[in-house]
């Protein structure tokens, strides 16, 4: 079972673990070896697996890597070098790597070769260009600008045309390899992989959940094949077609978000084969199909954070290994043709509270930063916690402990995203698309400096958009406090929306990301607006509130200590609950409090297990052991407010029916003062202070997380 509540049940067969986030693979011409590019959080490399037995025979470390490998001949493999700003030619006999240099900042991610085996093309993510030429000359070839994030690259059968997809503009480019002239046209949202067979061009329309088939000669659309599950509720987006392999009249398409591979035959959708977690590539060799899974076989516990390690032991990105599995094609399709299951699939239970028009008319969604369940609540004996891992227990977080005791202790809740880049997308949009899933691991591994994964718009935004758009469509009034806002130019605390869809619904005085700004001041500003809204009878039905101080500054000298930061964050939560429960709207309200991810702490159950607090007169008290996730919270909010789900994940999530009782308890909550200082500063001699001084805290998660966790472990 995955943290989101989805169930993995691929057919039995050979499977082997790979490195982190395997991005792509290619079989050798004789079918004896499979080359796999591993480009996740851990150092990148090219691994070679002997077929059909899947035994790894070599792993060659690379200075950078991304995308699919390309066999030059029986002993040489090309790998786009990404942060190495080079195309890498790997000699698999000598295990040596030759760098074919590209301009600084170009960040090559895709490579293709024409039928003549002499003309190559390389697409670069850093400068939005494509270069065409021989291997010896391509790094210095004149660039063809495509303006954005390349998703797929391939030559026509004759080699007279080069096709490229661009995620950012949702366009297909056609380039003349000789003249370098180009034309482009719009296709479906955020296209990625492409493949050519004869006169047909296949394009994966990643955020349209479709496969488009074009005539490769004049680019007229032959067919557009919907790859969504016909039984999925609401027909929401959420399968993410992201890789292609053509075998005669059959196209195999990996569906990353659906944990499966689709089979399309004669341009008709035939069915699915279930795979591991987030497949990223597929290839057929002989009678076997091979599927590469970007996240492998499931999440893991990570209890081994200890001081003085200075490594990534048990960091979520470092232990999220991929996998490579083999299938008998016919048997796998027959066994795995049904839709992937989830805990919430067809969940239909009547609830007096979780329903449109029910007693809840005001919802407050509070998002915090990066803590695990054990780290905060591991010392509560009632739940499944490890007190040895409770770095910030009851003395530091008395309000969260009191909320758990009063409103319910949730010890089986998980973040839908592993890190903030994905976690905020899951919290904002109930989905993280293929662009986010592929690029956050190398970015968090320090091999991608471009951080558009935290930006509001661009190729990271999934097909259905954000929560506030869904609220607007349902005529639900909405207010945003801190999420996706930036400081106005020349202003200290005046905020502006980072995305057009938030304009007019943000509190311009509520400060977004800034660790030097206290969550206590954020709570004070929220309370100012809240009390004014209550007095005037204009309180929005849905509020999104970001309280980021529990991220901490590590042990950076002069900054608040981790304990002070987390205590202030806890105190701010307590003050907000205090204000809500003493107001006249308390009887019709619920406040959900959850972390965006759980990457910055240990947990003996799962590296994505986190805290959840459900504050409402209708909250069912006691130990709540149901399996919930971020998307469960969002689905529950949507059901209460009459909003449509945004993705397959919230549509199929288990609603929190059992979290509520129809009999309200209107007793208010009073804030508890922490037993630790809220103003203690890190000394220059604090453990890790020198390292903290060099870390980047200007945006969430810019600091290396394994290092930051070590610092927190040494200062708790």
N, C-alpha and C positions, 0 to 999 in steps of 0.2 A: 504494500500500500504506500503510495506516494504522500508527501505532506499535504497536498491538496485534497486528498481523499480518493484519488483515482487509483484504480487497480491495474497492476501489470500482470498479464497472463499470456505471454508469448508461447508459441508451441515449443515443446522440448526439442533440444538440439544442441550442437556445439556452440559454446559461447566463451569468450576470453576477455579479460579486463584490458583496457588500454590506458593511456595517460589521460590527463584532464582535457575535456572538450575536444575530442577528435572531430575535425572540421570536414574532412573529405578523404576519399580513398580512390585507388585505381589499381586494377589487376594488371599484371604483366601480360605481354602478348601471348605467352605460352600457357597462361593460366596457372602458373606454379606459385606465384607470390602475389600478395596484396600489400600495396604501399599505403600507409595511413599517416596523414598529417595530424599531429597532436599539437593543438594550439589553445590551451586553456590557461588557467591560473599558473600552473607549474611551468618550468622551463620547456620550451617547445622542442619538438624532434620529429624525425621520420622513423616510423616503425615498420618492419617487414614481417609479414605473417605467411607461413607456408600453408598452401591450400592442398587439399580441402580440410586438413586437420586443425587449422587455426593455431599452430604453434608459432610463437614469436621467435624469430631467428636473429633479429638484430634491432637495435634502436640507435639511431645516429642523432646526436645532439645538434641543434641548429641555433644560430644566433637570432633567428626570428622565423615565423611561419604563419601562414593562413591559407585557407581555401583548399582546393583539390590538388593532389600531385599529378604530374604528367610524365609518363615514361618516354624518354628520348630513344632509348634502345634497350637491349636486354640487361644492361648494367648501369644505366644512368637515369636518374629521376630528377625532374625539375620541381621545385617548390617555391611559390611566391614568398619572399622573405619578409614581408610586412615591415616591422620596425627596423630591420636590417637595411632597408632601402636598397634591396638587391633581389635579383632572381638567383636562386641557389641551385646549382647543379651538383647532385649527390652521386658519387661513385659508390655503388653498393658493395663492390668487391673490396676496395681499400678503406671504405668508411670515411672518405675525405669529402670536403665540401668546397666547391669553387664558387666564388662570389662574382656575379655579373652585375656591376654597380649601376644603380639608378640614382637620379637626383635626390638630394637630401629632402626628407619630408614627403617623398612620393608614396611610400607605404604600399608596395605591390601586394595584391590580394588574389588575382586571378591570372591564369596562364592558359593559352590555347595554341594549337598548331594546325596549320592548313594541311590538306591532303598531300602536298608535295614534301612534307616533313622538313621543309627548310624555312618556311615563313612562320614566325611566331607572333603572338600578340600578348601583351601584358596590360592588365587594368590596374590602376593605382587608386586606392581609397584616399590617400593623403592630399593629392592635388587634383583629383577628379579627371584623370586623363587616361588615354590608351596609347601605347607605343607599339609599333609594328616593325618587324625586321628579322634579320638573322640573329642567332644567339650571340654572335660576337658583336653585333652592332646595335642591338635593340635598346640597350640602356641609354644610348645617345641619340636614338631616333627622335624625329620631330613629334611632339605630343599632339594627340587629337583630344580636344576638350569635350567631355560629356557632362561636366558641371556638377557632379554629385557622387553619391555612393554607388559604385558598381555592384551589381548583384549576380550577373551571369555573363559569359563570354564564349563565343564559338564561331567558327568559320562555316560558310555554306559548303555544300558537298564539293563544288568545283573549286572552292577557295577564292572565288572572285568577289565575295562579300564577307564582311565581318559583322556579326551581330553582338550587341551588348545591351543589357538591361540596366536601368538606373533606378535604385530604390527611392532616392529622394524626390525625383520628379515624376516617378511612375511612368517612365518612357522606355521605348525600345529604339535603340540607335542602329542604323545601318551605315557601315563605313566601307568605302572603297580602299582596299589595302595599298593600291598604287598611288592614287591621287590624294588620298587622305581626306577626301570630301565626305560629308556625312549628311544624312537626313534622320529625322526622328519623328515618332508618333506616340501618342498616349496609349497606354494599355491599362490593365487592371492595377489595383493599388499595390505599390511597393513590390514590383516583380523581382525575382531572384534568379534561380537557375534556369538555363535554357539548354536545348539540345536540338540537333538537326539530323534528320533522316530523309535522304532523297530530297524531294521538293517540299517537305514539311518542316516547319519550325515549331517546336514545343516550348512554351514559356510558363513557368510556375508563377502564378499571380498570388504572392504569399499572403497579403492581407485582404485579398478578395476570395480566398479559399477556393481557387479554381485553377484549372489547367487550360491555357489557351493554345489552340493549334492554328497556325498561320500558313498560308502558301508562301514558301521561302522566296518565290520569284517576284511576286508583286505585293506581298504582305497583306493580302485580304484575309479576313478572319474566316477560317473554315468551321471551327466549332469552339465552343467554350464549355468546358466540362466542370460542373459543380462537384467538388470533392467533399462537401459537408455530409454529415450523417442525416439521412432523410428523417430519422426518428428523433433527432435532437430537438428539445423544446425550443420554441420561439425562432428556430432557424437562425440562430446566432452565428457569428464568426468564431473561429477558434481551432482550425486544424493546421494552419501554417505549412502549406506545401513548400518545400525548401531544397529539394534535390531531385534529379531525374536520371533514369537510365533507360535507354531504348533498346529493345530486342525484337527486331522484326516489326510486327504490327502491335506489339505490346509496349506500353510505357509504364515503368515502375516509378512511383512518386512518393518520396518520404513525406509524411505528415508529422512534423516535429511536435506540434502541440497536441496531436491526437495519439501520440505514441504508437504509430502504425505506419504501414506503407500501403498506398493505394495502387490498385492494378487497373490500368486503362487499356482496353483492347479494341482495336478498330475505332478509336476515338469515342468509346463508350465506357463509362465507369462500371467495372465488374465487381469489385469488392475490396476488402482490406485484409492485410495480414498484420496481426498484432506484433509489436516490437518491444524493445526496452524503452527506457526513459529518454525522450526527446531525440529521435533518430535524425541524423544529419546527412546521410548519404546511403546509396543503394547501388549494387552492381550484381549482374548475373554472370556466373562463370560455369560453363557446362550445364549440368542439371540443377545447380544450386544457386540460390539467391543469398547474397550477403548484405546485411544491414548494419550500419554503423550507428551506435547510440551515443549521443553527445553527453548524456548524464548517467549512462550505465543502467544499473539495476535497482536503484533506490537510494534513499538518504541513509546516513549513518549517525550514531552517537559520536560526540566529540568531547569526552570528559578530560582530556589530557593536557589542558592548558596549565602550565606550571611556570613559575618565575625562573628567570635566568636561562631560558632555552634559546631565545633569539632565533627561532625558526618558525616554520608554519605547521608544526605538529598539530594535527586535528583542526586546522583552519578549514572552514567549509569549502572554500575554493580549491584547496589542496587535496581534499579527500573526495571530491565529486568526480570520480573516475568514469571514463566512458567504457563502452563494450563493443565487441564485434561478434556477430552471431551469424550462423548459417542455417538455411532453411531448405527443405524439399519444397519446391515452388507449389506444386499442386496440393500437397497436404497442408501446407501453411495457409493457403488461401481458403481451403475448406474449413480448417479449424478456426481461423481468425477472421472470418468474414463479418462477424457481428461487431457492432460498435463497442468501443472500449467502455468498460464499466466504471462507475463511481459510486461512492456512498449515497449520493443524493439522487441517483438515477431513478426517475419516476417516483420520487419521494412525495407522497400525497397524504398529508395528515391534517386534520382540521385543528385549528388553533384559535382560541378566543382572543389571543394577543397578536400573533404574527399573521396579520391579514390587512388588506386595505379597509379603511373605515373602522378599524379596531380602536382600542383605547389609546394607542400611541399616536400622537399627532406631531411630536417634535423629536427629531433624532439628531444626536450629537456624536460625530465620529472623530475620536481623538487618536492621532497617529504619533507614536514616539519612535525612538531610534535604537535598534540593533541589540536588544537584550534577549537572553534566553530565559526560559522558565526557571531552571535551577539557579541561575545567577541572582534572581530576585526572590523567588518563592520556594527555593529548595529547602528552606528551614521550616516550612509548614508541614507538620507531621501528618496531617490529614491526607495530603496529596502524595503523588509519586515523585518525590523530590530527593535530591542528594544534598544534605546539609553541608557537606564539605565543599560544595561548589557554590554555595550561597554567598557570593562576594559582597552583595549589597542586601543583606537580610533585614530583619525587622527594625533594627536600630536606625538604618539608613532610609528604609522605605516603609515607615509605619502606616501611611495612608493606604498604600496598595495592599499591605497585609490586612488592614482593617476592612477594606473594600471586599477582599476575597472572603473574609470571615463573615461579612454581613450579606453580601449579594451573591456569593457562589464562588467556589474555587475551581477554576478550569485548568486541569493538569494534562489535557490531551489536545491542545490547540497548537497550530503550526502556521508559520508565515508562508504565504504562497511564493514569495521570492527569496532567493538566497542572500542577496546583497541589496543595498539601497537602489542601485540603478534599476534592478528588476522589481524590488519590493515596492517602490513608489508607483511603478506602473501597475502592479497588481492592486495596489490600494486606490489608485486614481481611476483605473480603467478595467479592472478585473481581468487583466491580460498583459503578458509581456510577449511581444512579437519576436520573430526570428532575428531581426536586426539587433534587438536588445540581447537576446539569448546567446547569439554568436559572439558579440563584441564585448560583453561585460567581463568574461573570464580573462582574455588577454589584457584588457584595460586595467583590471584589478591586479594582474600580474606585473604591471609596470611597463607593458610593451605597446601601449597606445595612449598618447598624450591628448588626443582629441576627445573631449568629453561632451558629445552631443546626446549622450544617454540620459543626462539630467536636464536637458533643455525641454521646453514645453512642446514644441512642434517638430516637424521633420519626419524622417523615416521610422522613428521609434513609435509613432502614434498608431495604434491598431485601428481596424476598420470602423468600429462603432464609436470611437472617440472616448470621451471622459464621462465620469459620473455626473458632473454638473450639466453636461449636454443632455444626458438621459433625464435628469430632473427637469430641465427646461421643457423637454418634449412632453413630459407628464404633467406639466403645469405645477410643479413642486417648487416652492420658493427656496432659494439656496444662498448660503453665505460662506465665503472662504476666509480662513484665518491662517495665512502663512504659506500654504502650499502653492508652488509654482508662482511665486512673486519675487521681484527684485527691487532693490532700492532705486528710486527715481534719480535721474542724473542730478548731481549737485546737492542731494538731500541726505540727511543723516538717518531719518527714520520714516520717511514717506515712501510707501510701497506702490509699485505698479504691477499689473498682471503680466506674467511671462507668456501667456497665450491669449489670443483674441477672445476665446470663448469664456474667459474669466473676467473680462472687462465689465465693470459695473456691479460685480458681486463679491469683490474683495473688501476687507477692512483695510484702508490705506495706511492706517496707523499701527497695524499688527505686523511686527517685524518677522520676516522669514528666516532663512538660514543665517545665523550669526552667533557663534558660540560665546562671544563677548557680551551678548545681550541675554538677560536672565529670563528663564521661563516664568519666574514670578512676575516680571513686568508684562510678559505676554498674557498671563492669566488675569492680571489687573486690567489690561486693555480689553480682553474678551469680556470680562465682567462689566465693564463700563457700557459696552454696546448691549450686552445681554439684558441688563437692568433697564436700559432705555427702551429696548424692544418690548420687554414685558409690560412696562408702564403704558406704552402706546398701543399695545395689542397687535404689534406687527412682527412678532418673533418669527424668523424663517422656519420653515418646516424641517430643513436639513442643513446642518452646519458641519463643515470639515475644519478641524483644528489641529495644527501641527505644533507639537512641543518637542523640540529637538535636543535639549540640553543633555539628555542622558547618553548622547554620543560621546561626550567628554573631550577634553583637550589632552588626554593622556597625562603625562607628568611634566608637561612643558613648564619650565620655571616661570613663576609669576602668575600663572593661570590657576583657576580653581582646581582643587584636587578632584579626582574621579568621584570620591565619596560625596564631596560638597555638590558637585554637579548633579549627581543622581538624587541626592537628598532634596535639592531645590526642585528638580523635576517632579519628584514624588509630592512635595509640598504644593506645587502648582496644581497637580491633579486633584489633591485633596481640597484646595480652595475652590476649584471649579465645581466639584461635586457638592461642596458645602453651599455654594451660591445656588446651584440648580435645585437641591433638595429643600431649600428654605424659600423657594419662589412659588408663585401661584400656578406655574405650569408644571410643577413636579408631578402631579397626578397624571399627566398625559405625555410623559417624556421617557426616553431611554438614552443613556450615554454608553457607547462602546469605546473601550480604550485598549489599543493593541500596538505592537511594534511593527515597523515596516519590514524588518528582517531580524534574524537572530544571530548574525554573523560575529558579533563581538563578545562572545562568551561561551563557556562550556555547558554541555548538557549531557546527561547520561542516557537519555532516550533517543534524541535526534538533534542534529545540528540546526534544525528549523523549528524546534519546539519553542514556544514563546508564552508570554503572559497574555491573558485576556480578562478584562473586567466588564461585566454587564451591569450597569447601574440603572435601576428602574424600580418603581414601586411593585412592578409585576415580576421582578427577578426571582427565580426559584433558587433558594439557598442550598447550602451544603456542597458536597463534592460533586462536580460535574465532570464525568469521565468520557462524554461523547467526543468523537473525533471531529473537531472543527478546524477551519482554516480561514485565512483572510477572506476568501471568496464566500465562505459560509456567512460571515458577518455582512458582506455586501448583499448577498441574496436575501438575508433577513431584512435588511433596510429596505431593499426594493419592494419586498412583499408588504411591508408595513405602509409604505408611501405610495404604492401603486405604480412603481416604475418598472419598465421592462429591463431584463438583464442585458448586459453588454457583450458577453461572450458565452461560449459553451461552458466555461468553467463556473461562472456564477449561476448560469441557468441550470446546471446539473449539480450544484453544490447542495450539501445537506442543510436545509434551513434549520434555524435554532429553535425549533418548536419546544423542545424539552427544557430550554433555558428559562421559560416563563410560566407563571401560574396565573390563572384568572382572578385570584384574590389579591388585591393590592395591599402593601404595607407602606403607609405614607410617613413613617418615622423619618425625620431628616438625619443627615450625616454632618458631623462636626469635624473640622480639620484637626489633624494631629500634628504637633510640632516634632520634627526629627530629633533624635538624640545625638546627632553629630553636628558639627559646625557647618553652616551654609556659606561661610566666607573664608575657609581655610585655603591657603595658596600653596602651590608646589614650591618647595625649596630647590635651590640649585643642586643640592645633594640628593634630591629624590631619585628613586630608582628609575632609570631610563630618561632622565630629564634632558641629557645631551642629545639623545636620539629624538625625543619629542620636539626639541627646538628646531630640528631640521624637517619635521613632517609638515605636510600641507593640509591645513584644516579650513581652507577657503570654501570648499564645497563638501558635501557629505561623502565620506568614504575615500577621499583622496589620499589619506594616509594609509600605508601598507597595513592590512588588517592583522596579519600575524604578529607584526612588531607591536602594534597598538594593544593587542590582546595580552602580549607578554608584559607590557608596561602596566596594564590594568591588574594583571595577576600579581604583580610585584608591589602594588600599591593598595590593594583592597584591605 
